[in-house]
Amino acid sequence: MTLPGAAAYLLGTGKWPTPGKGRDFVTLKRQINFWLISFALFALFVYLFSPILLPFVAGMALAYLLDPVADRLEALGLPRLGATIVILVLFVLAFVLILLLLLPILGNQLAAFLEAFPNLISSLQELITSGFGSRVFEMLGIGGNELKANVGSLLGEGAGWIGGLLKSVWNGGQALLSVISLFVVTPVVAFYLLLDWDRMVAKIDGWLPRQHRDTVRQLAHEMDLAVAGFVRGQVSVCFLLGAFYAIGLAAVGLNFGLLIGIGAGLVSFIPYVGATLGLVVSLGVALVQFWPDWPMVAAVLAIFAVGQFLEGNVLQPKLVGNNVGLHPVWLMFALFAFGYLFGFVGMLIAVPAAAMIGVLIRFVLSQYMASALYTGEGAVMTSGVPGDAVGVLPEKKVESRDG
């Protein structure tokens, strides 16, 4: 589809120009109606069934990510059923082992953190208003009651926001992350989807309109590379950073260090956000716990500085790369938008949805850059590959999910 086609429609032809002759034309109006209705039905479905979708979305994501492993085992001679059973059994065992080792510790630290949170905020406020912060603010002409009021208001609002967020996550987690959903429904869904994944893909491929089959296949391939490349690479980055922050903070003796470190690592799928949140919380705890022992506070700062250096110079280039096509701002917007619309399930589907939308936007732009509307000349046909057009630098190659 090209913008000259839209112009032709607006001028009264009502049809998209196609390279072949004698073919049935599809009107722009019908295409717009079809995609708008499809999107509306999908959004309505997710909105209505979001309380029960989590195990199914998790199972589908698990099957999608493990399909390359199943394909490799099949290539080694293992039947698909055997490969599926082996993969899921090993995955579930590893997951349960991690939960048994970490969940009790993290649960105890989370309970202790929530219990100590009001006193932590009060101590931090007192430290800022009457301790080291008072001298800094006096130099700026702020002091006394005004300083206490401002700091108290700021910390109070921040504490209320964090408390509300934790309460929301906890309540949502109780409703969504039930034992049955997590340990029964998700593995069953993943098993059946992983077993039939190749057949489902072949069936969907058979439904593609013959006229646009190559273009749709190429777009699907680009989406597959973007989603799998980002998820596989970024998940590895999150785990490694979480382990680094947790071990480092625990090593310096920071209270709740394991909880803060793992939390900072998990939120690191949004570049810089995880490290920033982890640093702010860690500094608050460190100031209350270690003050006036500046070397210990500096050690906490050093841990996050080293973590950011490793993330930016080693982990991101090696594991994710720069060409997945998900800009941090676009990713954050997608997370907030889908989370606002569909809750916790929306946040789970935000990353793949953002990657797919990004591929489609690049495709539309490539068609525009090759059109007469942009060049002022005759339309230049493109292969349908995002970026394969006049004036658009091609995307650098993203490694295959199977690589």
Secondary structure, DSSP 8 states (H G I E B T S, - for coil): --HHHHHHHHHT--S---SSSS-----HHHHHHHHHHHHHHHHHHHHHHHHHHHHHHHHHHHHHHHHHHHHHHHHTT--HHHHHHHHHHHHHHHHHHHHHHHHHHHHHHHHHHHHHHHHHHHHHHHHHHHSHHHHHHHHTT--HHHHHHHHHHHHHHHHHHHHHHHHHHHHHHHHHS-HHIIIIIHHHHHHHHHHTHHHHHHHHHHTS-GGGHHHHHHHHHHHHHHHHHHHHHHHHHHHHHHHHHHHHHHHTT-TTHHHHHHHHHHGGGSTTHHHHHHHHHHHHHHHHHHTT-HHHHHHHHHHHHHHHHHIIIIIIIIII-S-S---HHHHHHHHHHHHHHHHHHHHHHHHHHHHHHHHHHHHHHHHHHTSHHHHSSS-----S-TT-BTTB--------TT-
